[in-house]
């Protein structure tokens, strides 16, 4: 897998603004490079709305988290809500992630994967992303880590894994991109559903960035920009989750956002 650490600055109007350095984990479809992916487009829109100088790097998932924890970046651009947080300030969510079971066509009987407990006794692949305990603590499952989603799907196709757990839409995208649509099926029941949000450093600058980004993301949810960027409205977070962190004076009466309230 290619490693992207190219530091692309998103243009802004105010030349004297202090840059906000953001690192994102490499995610197919969502963050494939400093200028490519739905999450990248979202941060480009935030840069325009906030007049912030935003510099984005994309790195392998574990390296991205470590670089943020080490203080090399002001923000970690995407982190799941059901995983233990590093010391940081969590912003409001912007995306609803569904983890689904991908498997080789014909390997499992029909409807046998309606519950993740049915994976017991099987070899199941996980990528390098953080997964919640509801997945990693499944009893009797032999988990195998792979460096990326591409490796997981190829291992499935080659029979080296019985199943793998991937994010729904990036997994769909990658399966089609690799030409494996006729080889790999997906169970239609979510194993877990969790919100994705940015993390900021727990310092004075992080507090200010968190406030500014919270308001921008809230406005983008309310005016439909998030749903438009992602191409669907069933992946945007529930409005009430954002309004918990938005001052009352900044809450919009005209907000018409729709989303899921299935998770936290």
C-alpha positions as CSV (number, residue, x, y, z in Angstrom):
1,X,0.0,0.0,0.0
2,X,1.3,3.4,-0.9
3,X,2.1,5.7,2.0
4,X,0.9,9.3,1.7
5,X,2.6,11.9,3.8
6,X,2.8,14.8,1.4
7,X,1.4,17.6,3.4
8,X,-1.0,19.3,1.0
9,X,-2.2,22.7,2.1
10,X,-5.8,23.6,1.4
11,X,-6.0,27.1,0.0
12,X,-7.5,29.8,2.3
13,X,-8.1,33.5,2.1
14,X,-6.2,34.6,5.2
15,X,-2.5,34.1,4.7
16,X,-1.5,34.9,8.3
17,X,-3.6,32.1,9.9
18,X,-1.8,29.4,11.9
19,X,-2.0,26.2,10.0
20,X,-4.0,23.3,11.4
21,X,-2.1,20.1,10.6
22,X,-4.4,17.1,10.3
23,X,-3.4,13.5,9.7
24,X,-6.0,10.9,8.5
25,X,-5.6,7.1,8.3
26,X,-5.6,5.7,4.8
27,X,-9.2,4.6,4.1
28,X,-10.3,3.5,0.6
29,X,-12.8,5.9,-0.9
30,X,-12.7,8.2,2.2
31,X,-9.1,9.3,2.5
32,X,-6.8,7.9,-0.2
33,X,-4.4,10.8,-0.4
34,X,-4.0,14.4,0.7
35,X,-6.3,15.6,-2.0
36,X,-8.5,12.5,-2.7
37,X,-11.4,11.1,-0.8
38,X,-14.8,12.0,0.7
39,X,-13.3,12.9,4.1
40,X,-10.7,15.1,2.3
41,X,-13.4,16.9,0.5
42,X,-15.1,17.5,3.8
43,X,-12.0,19.1,5.3
44,X,-11.6,21.2,2.2
45,X,-15.1,22.5,2.7
46,X,-14.3,23.2,6.4
47,X,-11.2,25.2,5.4
48,X,-13.4,27.4,3.2
49,X,-16.1,27.9,5.8
50,X,-13.7,28.6,8.7
51,X,-11.0,30.5,6.8
52,X,-8.5,28.1,8.3
53,X,-5.2,27.1,6.7
54,X,-5.6,23.3,6.9
55,X,-2.7,21.0,5.9
56,X,-3.5,17.3,5.4
57,X,-1.4,14.2,5.5
58,X,-2.6,10.6,4.9
59,X,-0.8,7.7,6.5
60,X,-1.3,4.0,7.4
61,X,-3.8,3.8,10.2
62,X,-1.5,2.9,13.1
63,X,1.1,5.4,12.0
64,X,-1.5,8.1,11.8
65,X,-2.7,7.5,15.3
66,X,0.9,7.3,16.7
67,X,1.8,10.6,14.9
68,X,-1.1,12.3,16.5
69,X,-0.4,10.9,19.9
70,X,3.2,12.0,19.6
71,X,2.1,15.6,19.0
72,X,3.2,15.8,15.4
73,X,-0.3,16.9,14.3
74,X,-3.0,19.2,15.7
75,X,-5.8,16.7,14.8
76,X,-6.5,13.1,13.9
77,X,-9.0,13.5,11.1
78,X,-11.1,10.3,11.7
79,X,-11.5,8.1,14.8
80,X,-14.3,5.7,15.7
81,X,-16.6,6.3,18.8
82,X,-16.5,2.8,20.2
83,X,-12.8,2.6,20.6
84,X,-10.9,3.9,23.7
85,X,-9.7,7.4,22.9
86,X,-6.1,8.6,23.3
87,X,-5.7,11.7,25.4
88,X,-7.4,14.3,23.2
89,X,-10.5,16.4,22.6
90,X,-13.2,14.7,20.6
91,X,-15.1,16.8,18.2
92,X,-18.7,16.2,17.0
93,X,-19.2,13.3,14.6
94,X,-19.5,13.6,10.8
95,X,-19.9,10.0,9.6
96,X,-21.8,6.9,10.6
97,X,-19.6,3.8,10.1
98,X,-21.1,0.3,9.7
99,X,-18.9,-2.7,10.0
100,X,-20.1,-5.6,7.9
101,X,-19.0,-9.2,7.4
102,X,-17.4,-9.9,4.0
103,X,-16.9,-13.5,3.0
104,X,-16.1,-15.7,-0.1
105,X,-19.2,-16.5,-2.1
106,X,-20.7,-19.9,-1.2
107,X,-18.6,-20.4,1.9
108,X,-21.3,-19.8,4.5
109,X,-24.9,-21.2,4.2
110,X,-27.6,-18.6,3.5
111,X,-28.5,-16.4,6.4
112,X,-25.9,-18.1,8.7
113,X,-24.2,-14.7,9.4
114,X,-27.2,-12.9,10.9
115,X,-25.2,-12.6,14.2
116,X,-21.5,-12.2,14.7
117,X,-21.4,-15.0,17.2
118,X,-21.7,-17.3,14.2
119,X,-18.1,-16.5,13.3
120,X,-16.9,-18.6,16.2
121,X,-14.5,-21.3,15.0
122,X,-13.6,-19.3,11.8
123,X,-10.5,-17.3,10.7
124,X,-11.6,-13.7,10.4
125,X,-9.5,-10.9,9.1
126,X,-9.3,-7.4,10.5
127,X,-7.5,-4.4,9.0
128,X,-5.1,-2.1,10.9
129,X,-8.0,0.3,11.9
130,X,-9.2,0.4,15.5
131,X,-12.1,-2.0,16.0
132,X,-14.5,-1.9,19.1
133,X,-14.5,-4.6,21.8
134,X,-17.8,-5.8,20.5
135,X,-15.8,-7.2,17.6
136,X,-12.4,-8.0,19.0
137,X,-13.9,-9.8,22.1
138,X,-16.0,-12.2,20.1
139,X,-15.6,-15.6,21.6
140,X,-14.0,-18.4,19.7
141,X,-13.0,-16.3,16.7
142,X,-9.5,-16.6,15.3
143,X,-8.7,-13.0,14.3
144,X,-5.9,-12.2,11.9
145,X,-4.7,-8.7,11.3
146,X,-3.8,-7.4,7.8
147,X,-2.1,-4.2,6.9
148,X,-5.0,-2.8,4.9
149,X,-8.4,-3.6,3.4
150,X,-6.9,-4.6,0.0
151,X,-5.0,-7.4,1.7
152,X,-8.1,-8.6,3.5
153,X,-10.2,-8.9,0.4
154,X,-7.4,-10.6,-1.6
155,X,-6.9,-13.1,1.3
156,X,-10.7,-13.8,1.3
157,X,-10.6,-14.3,-2.5
158,X,-7.7,-16.7,-2.1
159,X,-9.3,-18.7,0.6
160,X,-6.8,-17.6,3.3
161,X,-9.6,-16.2,5.4
162,X,-13.1,-17.4,6.0
163,X,-14.5,-13.9,6.6
164,X,-13.3,-10.3,7.1
165,X,-14.9,-7.3,8.8
166,X,-14.8,-4.0,6.9
167,X,-16.5,-0.6,6.8
168,X,-19.6,-0.9,4.5
169,X,-19.1,1.6,1.8
170,X,-15.3,1.7,1.5
171,X,-15.5,-2.1,1.5
172,X,-18.1,-2.1,-1.3
173,X,-15.9,0.4,-3.3
174,X,-12.7,-1.6,-2.9
175,X,-14.4,-5.0,-3.7
176,X,-15.6,-3.5,-7.0
177,X,-12.3,-1.8,-7.7
178,X,-10.4,-5.1,-7.3
179,X,-12.9,-6.9,-9.5
180,X,-14.0,-9.2,-6.8
181,X,-17.8,-8.5,-6.9
182,X,-18.5,-12.1,-8.2
183,X,-16.2,-13.7,-5.6
184,X,-17.0,-11.9,-2.3
185,X,-20.4,-11.5,-0.7
186,X,-21.5,-9.3,2.2
187,X,-23.8,-10.2,5.1
188,X,-26.5,-7.5,5.3
189,X,-26.5,-7.2,9.1
190,X,-24.2,-4.7,10.8
191,X,-21.8,-6.1,13.3
192,X,-21.3,-2.7,14.9
193,X,-22.3,0.9,14.0
194,X,-20.3,3.8,15.3
195,X,-19.7,7.5,14.7
196,X,-16.5,8.9,13.2
197,X,-15.2,12.2,14.5
198,X,-11.9,14.2,14.6
199,X,-9.7,14.4,17.6
200,X,-7.8,17.5,18.6
201,X,-4.8,17.9,20.9
202,X,-5.8,18.5,24.6
203,X,-4.3,22.0,24.7
204,X,-5.4,25.6,24.2
205,X,-5.1,25.4,20.4
206,X,-7.0,22.2,20.5
207,X,-9.8,23.8,22.4
208,X,-10.1,26.6,19.9
209,X,-9.9,24.2,16.9
210,X,-12.5,22.0,18.4
211,X,-15.0,24.8,18.8
212,X,-14.5,26.1,15.3
213,X,-14.7,22.6,13.6
214,X,-17.8,21.7,15.7
215,X,-19.7,24.7,14.4
216,X,-18.6,24.0,10.8
217,X,-19.6,20.4,10.9
218,X,-22.9,21.3,12.6
219,X,-23.7,23.8,9.8
220,X,-22.6,21.3,7.1
221,X,-25.0,18.7,8.6
222,X,-27.9,21.2,8.9
223,X,-27.6,22.5,5.3
224,X,-27.2,19.1,3.8
225,X,-23.6,19.5,2.8
226,X,-22.4,16.4,4.6
227,X,-25.0,14.2,2.9
228,X,-24.2,15.7,-0.5
229,X,-20.4,15.2,0.0
230,X,-20.9,11.5,0.9
231,X,-23.6,11.0,-1.7
232,X,-26.2,9.7,0.8
233,X,-28.0,10.7,4.0
234,X,-27.9,7.4,5.8
235,X,-24.3,7.9,6.8
236,X,-24.6,11.3,8.5
237,X,-24.8,11.3,12.3
238,X,-27.8,12.0,14.4
239,X,-28.5,15.7,14.9
240,X,-28.9,15.4,18.6
241,X,-25.4,14.1,19.0
242,X,-24.0,17.3,17.5
243,X,-26.3,19.6,19.3
244,X,-25.0,18.3,22.7
245,X,-21.7,20.1,21.9
246,X,-23.1,23.2,20.1
247,X,-23.9,26.3,22.3
248,X,-27.6,27.1,22.4
249,X,-27.0,30.5,20.8
250,X,-25.4,28.7,17.7
251,X,-28.1,26.1,17.2
252,X,-30.1,26.5,14.1
253,X,-33.9,26.5,14.0
254,X,-33.8,25.7,10.3
255,X,-31.7,22.6,10.7
256,X,-33.3,19.8,8.6
257,X,-30.6,17.1,9.0
258,X,-31.6,13.5,8.9
259,X,-29.5,10.6,10.2
260,X,-29.4,7.6,12.4
261,X,-29.6,7.4,16.2
262,X,-28.6,3.8,16.4
263,X,-25.3,4.4,18.1
264,X,-23.3,6.8,20.2
